[in-house]
Amino acid sequence: PAPPPTTPPPVSEAAQREFLLESARSAWAYVRRNYHASTGFVGATDAYQFVTMWDVGSILGAYLAARELGFITPDDYRGRVSRVLRSLGSTRLHDRVAFNRLYAAGSGQMVGRDHRPTTGGYGWSATDLGRLLVWLKIVATHDPEHEAAARRIVARLDLDRIVRDGYLRGEELTPRGRRR
């Protein structure tokens, strides 16, 4: 017969805190390494310098967490968030409706499936857009100085086309140009 399972020894609160802080430091090192000052965006991976709106929502969350953990100063936080909001305020929208599925992190240019700049894009993701909207609300609530910019970004979106029956809906142009 197998020996009875053993319960691991308890971990101290201090050890748990240090483990979590070390994880946060590692995550922040990634953000610093892939940060683009021109847009405020952070490349999705070290080798893939593009972003979805899911990523942009995560970027806003990372900046807020970094400020709260003391990794960056309030002024640095303000500058980074302002750059992201400026970028979102000026990037092209797919079909003048919603943020495209993909953008170049360094330039903020809309890109197609082939990762080349495009003026039309190929659709938007409801899930990605939802995450971005949640983080825009969180940032605006935590920092009222960003509220007006966040509202302007949301106002750019054609919510009549994005929201149907109370749900966010995505849209995609197939490679043959059909809407789905």
N, C-alpha and C positions, 0 to 999 in steps of 0.2 A: 504494500500500500504506500501511496505517496505521503510524504510528511504534511502535516497540516499547514495551510498558508500562514505566513507570518506577516504581521503588521509592521510596516517600516517605522523606524523610530521617528518621533515627532521632530519637525523642523522648527527652529526658533523663528520668531517673527522677524528678528534682525537678519537672519539668513535669507528668509523669503524676500524681504525688502531689498537686500543687496542683489539677489538673483534677478529680481524684476528691474532694478535700476541698471544693472549690467546689460540686460536685454534691451532696455530703452536706449542706452548709450550706443549699442550696436546698431539699432535701427536708425538713430540720429546720424551716425557716421555714414550710413547708406544715403540718407537724405542729403547730407552735405556733399557727398561725392557726386551725386547725380543732379544737383541743383543748377538751374539755369537762371541767372540773375536777370536776363532780358525779359523773361516771362513770369518768373516765380515758380514755374513748373519744375517737377522732378521726374526725370526719365523713369519709365516703368521698371526697367532692370538696368544693370550696368551695361549690357550689350544691346539694349532696345530702348532708344531714346525717343519714344513716342508715348502719348498719354491718351487715355480714355477719360470720360467725365467721372467714372468711378475713381480713377487715379487722382483726378483733381480734387474730388471730395476727400480722399485719403490725405492728400497734401495739406489741405486746410486743417484737417484733424491733427496731422503731425506737427504743424506749426503751433497750434493751440497747446498740444501736449508738451512740446519743447519749451514753450514759455512757462507753463505751469510747473515743469520739472526744473526750471532754472538753467536749461541748456542754452537758451538765447535770452537776450534782454527784451524788455517790452518794446523798445524802439526797433530792434531787429525783427521781432514778431510783426509789428505794425507795418514795417517796410515790405516784408515778404508777403503778407496777406494783401496789402495794397497792390503789389505787382500782379498777384494772381487775379484779383478782382479787375484790375485794368485790362489784363489780357482777356478775361472772359467778357469784358465789356466791348471789346473790339474784334474778337475773332469772328470769322465768317460762320454763319449758321447754315446747316443743310437746308436747302429749299426755303430759306428765311423762316424756318419753323423752330428748329432745335439744334443743339450742338451736335456736330457730326460724331461719328463713332470714334474717330482718331485724329489726333493733331501731333505735329512735331513739337517736342518739348522745348527745344531751343528757340524756335521762331514763333511758335503758336500758329503756324500755318496748318490749314485743313489738309489732310492727306487722304488718299484713296487706299484701297486694298493693297495696292502695289507700293505703298509708303511714299509715293511721289506727291508733290503739291497738286492740289486740285481746287477749283472754284466751286464745284458742285457737291462733292462728298458722296456718300453712299448710304446715308440713313442715320438713325439715332437709336440708342438703346434705352428703353424705359427704366431698366434696372440701374444703369449707370446714371441716367438723369435724376432718378429718385435719390440716389446716394448724394449726388452733388447738391440737390435742393435741400436735403436734410442738413448737410454741413454748412451751406450758406445761412440757413436759419440759426444754427448753433453759433456760428461766428457773429452774426448780427445781434443775437441775444446776449452773448458774452461781452461784445464790444460794440456798443451803440454807434461809435464813430464809423463803423463799416456798414451799418444798416442801410443807408441810402444807396450805396454802391451795390449791395446785395439785391435790393429791391429793383434797381435798374436792370440788373442782369436777368432777373426773373421776368421783368416786363418785356424783355427782348423776345421771349419765347411765345410762340403761338399756342397758348394753352387750349384754345378751341379745337385745334387739330391734335394736340398731344394727349389730352384727357378725353376719354369717352366712357360714358356710364360710370363716372367716378373713379376710373382707373387710368394710370399712365399707360400709354400704348407706344410701342416702338414702331419704327418703320425702316424698311431696308429697300434699296434699289438692288435688284439682282444684277449680275454681270451683263445681262441682256437688256437692262433698263426697265424692267417691270417693278412696280411697287408691291411690296408685300409687308 
